[in-house]
Amino acid sequence: MIKLTRISKEPFILNADLIRYVESRPDTYITLVSGERVVVLESMDVVLERAVQYQQQKHLIPAPRRLVAGT
């Protein structure tokens, strides 16, 4: 998940796995795999950086340990 800001200055969290592509026109448009488009204040480079960081971190965080009764 990455934190972004809508053009209306409202912050929101986006599941970066759903990004199909990002365009700069001059506003930054994010098109999701569903076809929905979101316009954000962040630059295309910032969105790319956050999405890459998310993907890197996603694979580095270990799964939570399950407690087993009697241990």
C-alpha positions as CSV (number, residue, x, y, z in Angstrom):
1,M,0.0,0.0,0.0
2,I,1.2,3.5,-0.8
3,K,0.1,6.8,0.6
4,L,-0.9,9.4,-2.1
5,T,-2.8,12.7,-2.3
6,R,-5.8,13.3,-4.5
7,I,-5.8,16.4,-6.6
8,S,-8.4,17.8,-4.1
9,K,-5.6,17.4,-1.4
10,E,-7.3,14.5,0.3
11,P,-4.8,11.8,1.3
12,F,-5.6,8.2,0.5
13,I,-3.9,4.7,0.5
14,L,-3.6,2.8,-2.8
15,N,-2.9,-0.8,-3.3
16,A,0.1,-0.6,-5.5
17,D,-0.5,-4.1,-6.9
18,L,-3.5,-2.6,-8.7
19,I,-1.6,-0.1,-10.8
20,R,-1.7,-0.7,-14.5
21,Y,0.2,2.4,-15.6
22,V,1.1,6.0,-14.5
23,E,1.1,9.0,-16.8
24,S,2.1,12.6,-16.5
25,R,-0.2,15.0,-18.5
26,P,0.9,17.4,-16.7
27,D,-1.1,16.1,-13.7
28,T,-0.3,12.5,-12.6
29,Y,-2.9,10.0,-13.7
30,I,-2.8,6.5,-12.3
31,T,-4.8,3.9,-14.2
32,L,-5.7,0.8,-12.3
33,V,-6.2,-2.7,-13.6
34,S,-10.0,-2.2,-13.3
35,G,-9.8,0.8,-15.7
36,E,-10.5,3.3,-12.9
37,R,-8.3,6.4,-13.1
38,V,-7.0,8.5,-10.2
39,V,-5.4,11.9,-10.4
40,V,-2.8,12.6,-7.7
41,L,-0.6,15.5,-6.7
42,E,2.6,13.4,-6.5
43,S,4.8,13.3,-9.6
44,M,5.1,10.2,-11.7
45,D,8.6,9.6,-10.4
46,V,7.3,9.8,-6.7
47,V,4.5,7.3,-7.5
48,L,7.1,5.0,-9.2
49,E,9.5,5.3,-6.2
50,R,6.7,4.5,-3.7
51,A,5.4,1.6,-5.7
52,V,8.9,0.0,-6.1
53,Q,9.6,0.5,-2.3
54,Y,6.2,-1.2,-1.5
55,Q,7.1,-4.2,-3.7
56,Q,10.5,-4.5,-2.2
57,Q,9.2,-4.2,1.4
58,K,6.3,-6.6,0.7
59,H,8.8,-9.5,0.2
60,L,11.0,-8.6,3.2
61,I,8.4,-8.6,6.0
62,P,8.1,-12.0,7.5
63,A,4.7,-13.5,8.1
64,P,3.5,-13.3,11.7
65,R,4.2,-16.3,13.9
66,R,1.2,-18.4,14.9
67,L,1.0,-19.4,18.6
68,V,0.5,-23.1,19.2
69,A,-1.3,-24.1,22.4
70,G,1.0,-25.5,25.0
71,T,4.2,-23.7,23.8
